[in-house]
Amino acid sequence: MLTAWQALIGAGDISEGQTVLIHGAAGGVGHLAVQLAKLRGAKVIGTASTNLGFLAELGVDQAINYATTPFEDVVGDVDLVLDTVGGDTQERSWSVLKPGGMLVSAVQPPSEEEAVAHGVRQHMIYSSPPIGPTLTEVAAMVDAGLIRPEVSRVLPLVDIRQGHELIETRHTRGKIGVQVVD
C-alpha cells in the first residue's frame, strides 16, 4: 500500500480529472494504486493479461490486455504512468505521457535523459519504513471500505519461496500473504 501511496500521492500528487496509466494494475501494488487513483478522481487505465475482470471490479476506466494490444497504440496524453513492470514496458511508456507528465517506477530507475528528451518528469519509489500518518490515513480508508486490499493467497512462512515464484509470474491477483505464526 505504501508503494502505491508514495507513487500516486507522494510523487505524483494525482488529482481529479487527471489520467493515470498503471502497468500491472491487477497486481499487489497495482490494484491498490487503481483504488487510490479512483478515490482522487482520476481516470484510470490499467494493463493486465489474465485479470481483466478484476480490473473492471476495481473500477478501471480502460483495461488493456497487454498480451494482445500494445498499450501505446491505444493510450496517449497521460498525466502519470505507474510502472510496476520495468524493461521494455517502461521504455514504451515515455511516448504516452503528456508534456510535463511523470513516469514513476517501483521496479527500476527511469532514465533522466529520456525524461528530459520527452519533456516529462521521472521518479523512482524506494522502500521506506512505514510512515505513521500515512498508515493511519490508509487504515481509515480500509476501515471505511474505500479501499479493499485483495489477498489472493496466504502461504505459511516455510513456503515463502513459492510466494516469490507466484509473484514473478506477473499474473497474480492482488497480494500474496505470508503467515508467520500458527
Order of alpha helices (4+ residues) and beta strands (2+ residues): alpha-beta-alpha-beta-alpha-beta-beta-alpha-beta-alpha-beta-alpha-beta-alpha-beta
